[in-house]
Structure formats: C-alpha cells, structure tokens
Amino acid sequence: MMKSAGKELSKSLDIMSLEINNWSDSFNKIISKLSSANKTAVIVYESCSSTMDAGKNLLKSSSHNESFRGESFRGSEGCFTRLLINEFVIQEGKSIIYWSFPDDVSEVSTVWIFSLSQTSGRGRNNRVWKSNSDGGMYFSLVDSRKHHVSRLSGLSLSVGLSVSDVCNSFGLETGLKWPNDVLMKAYPHKKISGILIETLLSGEGMETFAKTIIGVGINLFQESFPAEIPGTSLFIEKVDISKSYPELCFTFASGIHENYNHFLANGFESVRYLWWERSLVKNSFVTTDHPDIYGQAIGISEDGALLLESELVGHGSRQVHKIYAGEIMCNYDFMC
C-alpha cells in the first residue's frame, strides 16, 4: 500500500464506518493461503477485547471434553478440530468476520487470531496498548501443544527478531530492546512494535509444561502518538508499501510462524548472536527497577537473560547480573 493509500486507511479505520467488504476477496485469499501454508487455522475479528484474551478463551475451549452435534470437537492432545473452531466462531458471534481452516487436515495445533481493533489491548504488566481503530495490526499465535517451559526461554526475543526482520525488509532500520520491543535504530529509538508472551501452565517443578500465546502489535498507519509515548509507524517512516492490509497480515504472520518453528526445533541459542547484533542496549549503561542492579549490557545468555556487568564495590573486581524479568532503562548517550 503506497503512502497515500496508507493515509486514507488511517483516517478510515473508524470501525463504525469501515467498509470491510472492500477487503473481502483479499482476506479470503490471504487467510486461506496462510492456513494452508502453515497448517494452521486463522480467525479475523472486526473488534475484540484483545487477541490475547481470545486466544486464552480458545485454549480453554480446547481443554473441555464436550461434543458438538454429537461429534467430538476436542481433538487430539494439543490439537484443534474444525468443529471446535467452528463452535468458537459461533459463540463469538458477529465480531468474527472471517475464518479459515486448512482443507487437507482434520486437526491443527496452532491458530492465528487477528483483530482490526482491540477494546482492551495490553502489553507487559497489563499496560494499556492503545489499539482502538487507529491503523495498527494486532494478532496472536495460539499454540495448543504442551512444551516444556525450559524450551520457551528467550521466545519473546526470538519473535522480536522476526518482526524486526519483516520491518527491515520494507527498508526500515530497526533494532531490539530487551526483552520485547522493536524500535527504530536511529535515536530516539521510537517504538514500532511490541511483543507479549503468555502461557497456560500444567504440571509442576521439573515437569512444568506450557501452552503458548504469542501476541504482537505493530504500528502500521498511525499518524500520531501521545507525547509521552515515543512511537512511530510504517506510515510515519514513509515506507513505500504496495501490499494491502490483509497481505501485510500474511507477511508478518508467515515470518513469525517460520521463526517460531525454528525456535521450537533449535532454541534461542540458534538466534542469540543475531539478536545481540541488533540490540539497541549493547554496551550501554543500563539501570533496572532494582536499585542495586545496574551496569554495562555485555550480552544475552543462552536462555534469554540480559547480562549486566558492574563493579563490585569495595572489592576492585566486577560482577555479572543475569536479568530475567523487569524494567530496564538505558542511557544510550553513555556507552561503556
């Protein structure tokens, strides 16, 4: 979609007046292509509370041993059936405008959920993610298979790298901020995408497994952001995009799906070097939400932890902190 078309779209994304039928053929072709290529079901909302919440509801539906018209729609362990997806669509009502299930399989393990807008979009720590008909792309990948939690370390970083790859394929120069943001490489590093990972856990101790929901928000055609949010969009960055909105959904989703399968097979270690090379915190001075933990960002561990090196006061030596969660603040002007 060219810049001028993007501007028109950003102004027309008031859901009350959105002419969704203009995208009907494109959506049908694209989601059918996505579902067939990746053996996954695809659901598109006109609006929902959040695609993450929709994904949780779908996972809960898949765990119930119920029947639909006398036939089981629970599916095999870790799988969705066409009947289950159909039942979910019926229950959700008019808010779902399209859905697709691959023709050559009776069960799938993953479902993509897209929404043109979200009424209660959220990021990490339940922060509000403004996503009400403003020209963004909001979607989640729902994986009903159970993965050992140790296999999911570094997942948000890996997904961020995939989103960055797609953005850069459009001619942008993006970088990554630990653990889950895609920012413009140029200072002041405005945010163009955020990633949220949530899991449904089962088992305990060393035998803890998780079903996973990967949530992604991407700023496509927004023209402005609140002063307190240093954000940007493909439109603001003057990206020359010749793709329609549904085609953009397919482009990002396909890249993430391929990356996710690679991650499950090879782990974060396989992309750790690539992530660090694109990191915007590399060698910068970083503080955290813990007053005693700060230092120079020197790397990423094999399980996705941020490594901060600082002087051990009174000992003349240095120590390394491994940060697995929390907020970090970077002094980009002070490179250690």
C-alpha positions in Angstrom: 0.0 0.0 0.0 1.5 3.3 -1.0 1.9 6.1 1.5 -1.2 8.0 0.2 -3.3 4.8 0.5 -2.0 4.3 4.0 -3.0 7.8 4.9 -6.5 7.2 3.6 -6.7 3.9 5.5 -5.5 5.5 8.7 -8.3 8.1 8.5 -10.9 5.5 7.6 -10.2 2.9 10.3 -13.2 4.0 12.4 -14.7 0.6 12.8 -18.3 2.0 12.7 -17.8 3.2 9.1 -15.1 0.7 7.9 -16.1 -0.9 4.6 -14.8 -4.3 5.4 -16.3 -5.8 2.3 -13.6 -3.9 0.3 -11.2 -6.4 1.8 -13.4 -9.4 1.4 -11.7 -11.1 -1.5 -8.2 -10.2 -0.3 -8.9 -11.6 3.2 -10.4 -14.8 1.9 -7.4 -15.4 -0.3 -4.8 -14.4 2.2 -6.1 -16.3 5.2 -6.7 -19.3 3.1 -3.1 -19.1 1.9 -1.8 -18.7 5.5 -3.9 -21.6 6.9 -2.8 -23.9 4.1 0.8 -23.0 4.0 1.3 -23.3 7.8 -1.3 -26.0 8.6 -3.0 -23.5 10.9 -6.5 -22.1 11.4 -7.0 -18.3 11.0 -9.6 -16.1 12.7 -10.1 -12.4 11.9 -12.1 -10.1 14.2 -13.6 -6.8 13.4 -13.0 -6.0 17.0 -12.3 -7.8 20.2 -11.2 -7.1 23.8 -7.7 -8.4 22.9 -6.4 -11.2 20.7 -4.5 -12.5 23.7 -7.8 -12.9 25.6 -9.4 -14.5 22.6 -6.5 -16.9 22.4 -6.9 -17.9 26.1 -10.7 -18.5 25.6 -9.9 -20.7 22.6 -7.3 -22.7 24.7 -9.9 -23.2 27.4 -12.4 -24.4 24.9 -10.0 -26.9 23.6 -9.4 -28.4 27.1 -13.1 -29.2 27.6 -14.3 -32.6 26.7 -17.6 -31.6 25.1 -19.4 -32.5 22.0 -20.9 -30.6 19.1 -23.9 -32.1 17.3 -22.9 -35.5 18.6 -19.4 -35.3 17.4 -16.3 -34.7 19.5 -14.6 -31.4 18.7 -11.9 -31.6 21.4 -9.4 -33.1 19.1 -6.2 -35.0 19.8 -4.0 -33.8 22.7 -2.6 -30.4 21.6 -4.8 -30.0 18.6 -7.9 -28.0 17.4 -10.5 -29.6 15.2 -12.5 -27.8 12.6 -15.6 -28.4 14.7 -14.0 -26.8 17.7 -13.0 -23.7 15.7 -16.5 -23.6 14.2 -18.1 -23.7 17.6 -15.8 -21.0 18.8 -16.8 -18.8 15.9 -20.5 -19.4 16.6 -20.1 -18.5 20.2 -18.2 -15.3 19.4 -21.0 -14.1 17.1 -20.8 -11.1 14.8 -17.4 -9.9 15.9 -15.6 -12.5 13.8 -15.7 -11.6 10.1 -13.5 -14.3 8.5 -12.1 -17.6 9.5 -10.2 -20.4 7.6 -9.2 -24.0 8.3 -6.7 -25.9 6.1 -8.6 -28.2 3.8 -6.1 -31.1 3.9 -6.0 -31.7 7.6 -8.7 -32.5 10.2 -6.7 -31.1 13.2 -4.3 -28.2 13.6 -2.1 -27.3 16.6 -1.9 -23.5 16.0 -4.4 -20.8 15.4 -3.8 -17.2 14.3 -6.2 -14.6 15.7 -6.2 -11.1 14.0 -8.3 -8.1 15.0 -8.7 -4.8 13.3 -9.1 -3.2 16.7 -9.0 -4.1 20.4 -11.0 -2.5 23.1 -8.7 -3.7 25.9 -5.3 -4.2 24.3 -2.5 -4.7 26.7 1.3 -5.1 26.9 3.6 -6.4 29.7 2.5 -5.9 33.3 -1.1 -5.2 32.0 -0.1 -1.8 30.5 -2.7 -0.4 28.2 -1.8 -0.8 24.5 -3.8 1.8 22.5 -5.4 -0.2 19.7 -8.9 1.1 19.0 -9.2 1.5 15.3 -6.1 3.5 14.9 -4.4 1.8 12.0 -2.4 -0.8 13.8 -2.1 -4.6 13.3 -3.0 -6.8 16.3 -2.7 -10.6 16.3 -1.8 -13.6 18.4 -0.5 -17.0 17.6 -2.1 -19.6 19.8 -0.3 -22.9 20.2 -2.3 -25.7 22.0 0.7 -28.1 22.2 2.4 -28.5 25.5 6.0 -27.5 25.5 8.4 -27.9 28.5 8.9 -24.4 29.9 12.6 -24.7 29.5 12.2 -24.8 25.8 10.4 -21.4 25.8 13.2 -19.4 27.3 14.0 -16.4 25.0 10.8 -16.8 23.0 9.9 -13.1 23.2 13.3 -12.1 21.9 13.1 -14.5 19.0 9.7 -13.2 18.0 11.0 -9.6 18.2 13.8 -10.5 15.9 11.3 -11.9 13.4 9.2 -8.8 13.5 12.3 -6.7 13.0 13.3 -8.8 10.0 10.0 -8.1 8.3 10.2 -4.4 9.1 13.7 -4.2 7.7 12.5 -5.9 4.5 10.4 -2.8 3.9 13.5 -0.7 4.0 13.4 0.3 7.7 16.4 0.1 10.1 15.0 -1.3 13.3 16.7 -2.6 16.5 15.7 -4.5 19.6 15.3 -3.5 23.2 15.3 -6.3 25.7 13.0 -8.1 26.2 10.2 -7.5 23.8 10.2 -4.2 21.9 11.1 -3.4 18.3 12.3 0.2 18.0 13.8 2.3 15.2 17.6 2.1 15.2 18.0 5.8 14.9 17.8 7.8 18.2 15.4 8.5 19.9 14.6 4.8 19.1 10.8 5.2 18.6 8.8 2.1 19.2 7.1 0.4 16.2 6.1 -3.0 17.7 5.7 -4.8 20.9 5.5 -8.5 21.8 3.7 -10.2 24.7 4.1 -13.9 25.6 1.6 -15.6 27.9 1.4 -19.3 28.9 -1.1 -21.7 30.4 0.9 -23.9 32.7 0.3 -27.5 33.7 2.4 -29.8 35.9 4.9 -28.6 38.5 8.5 -28.5 39.3 10.8 -30.0 36.6 7.7 -31.3 34.9 6.0 -28.0 34.1 4.6 -27.6 30.6 3.0 -24.7 28.8 0.6 -23.9 26.1 1.6 -20.6 24.5 0.1 -17.4 23.2 2.3 -15.0 21.3 0.8 -11.5 21.0 2.1 -8.9 18.6 1.1 -5.3 18.0 2.6 -3.4 15.0 2.1 0.3 14.2 1.2 0.4 10.5 -0.7 3.6 9.6 -1.0 5.7 12.7 -0.2 9.3 12.1 0.4 10.5 15.6 1.2 9.2 19.2 0.7 10.7 22.6 3.6 12.9 23.7 4.5 10.5 26.5 4.9 7.6 24.1 7.9 7.8 21.7 6.2 5.8 18.9 6.2 5.6 15.2 4.6 3.7 12.3 5.3 2.4 8.8 3.3 5.4 7.6 5.3 8.0 9.6 8.6 6.4 8.4 7.4 6.8 4.8 7.6 3.2 4.0 6.6 2.5 0.4 4.3 -0.5 0.9 2.4 -1.9 -2.1 0.6 -4.5 0.0 -3.0 -4.4 1.2 -3.8 -4.7 4.9 -4.6 -8.5 4.6 -1.3 -9.0 2.7 0.6 -7.3 5.5 -1.0 -9.7 8.0 0.2 -12.6 5.9 3.7 -11.2 5.6 4.2 -10.7 9.3 2.4 -13.9 10.3 4.4 -16.1 7.9 7.7 -14.7 9.1 6.8 -15.2 12.7 5.4 -18.7 12.1 8.6 -19.8 10.3 10.7 -18.2 13.1 8.6 -20.0 15.8 9.0 -23.4 14.3 12.8 -22.8 14.1 12.8 -21.7 17.7 11.0 -24.8 18.9 13.4 -27.0 17.0 16.6 -25.2 17.8 16.0 -22.9 20.8 17.0 -19.3 21.4 20.7 -20.2 21.3 20.4 -20.6 17.5 19.5 -16.8 17.1 21.2 -15.4 20.1 24.1 -13.9 18.2 21.7 -12.3 15.6 19.6 -10.8 18.4 22.6 -9.3 20.2 23.9 -7.8 16.9 20.6 -5.9 16.5 20.3 -5.0 20.2 20.0 -1.3 21.0 21.2 -1.8 24.6 24.5 -3.4 23.6 27.4 -1.8 25.6 25.1 0.9 27.0 24.7 1.7 30.7 21.5 0.1 32.0 19.6 0.6 35.2 16.8 -1.6 36.4 13.8 -1.4 38.7 16.0 -2.8 41.4 18.3 0.0 42.8 21.3 -2.4 43.3 21.2 -3.9 39.9 22.8 -1.9 37.1 25.7 -1.9 34.8 27.0 -2.3 31.2 25.0 -4.5 28.9 27.5 -7.1 27.8 25.4 -9.8 26.3 22.4 -12.2 26.3 22.6 -15.6 28.0 21.6 -18.8 26.2 18.2 -18.6 27.9 17.5 -15.0 27.1 18.6 -13.2 30.2 20.2 -9.8 29.8 23.8 -9.7 31.2 24.8 -6.6 33.1 28.4 -6.2 34.3 29.2 -3.7 37.1 32.0 -3.1 39.6 31.7 -4.9 42.9 32.0 -2.0 45.3 34.9 -2.3 47.8 36.4 -5.4 46.1 38.1 -3.9 43.0 36.5 -6.7 40.9 33.5 -6.9 38.6 30.3 -8.9 38.8 27.7 -10.0 36.2 23.9 -9.8 36.9 21.5 -12.0 34.9 18.2 -10.2 34.4 15.3 -12.5 33.5 12.4 -10.0 34.1 11.6 -6.4 35.0 12.0 -3.0 33.5 15.3 -1.6 32.2 16.3 2.0 31.5 19.1 2.7 29.0 21.4 5.6 28.8 22.1 5.5 25.1 24.4 8.5 25.4 26.7 6.6 27.7 28.4 3.7 26.0 30.6 1.8 28.5 
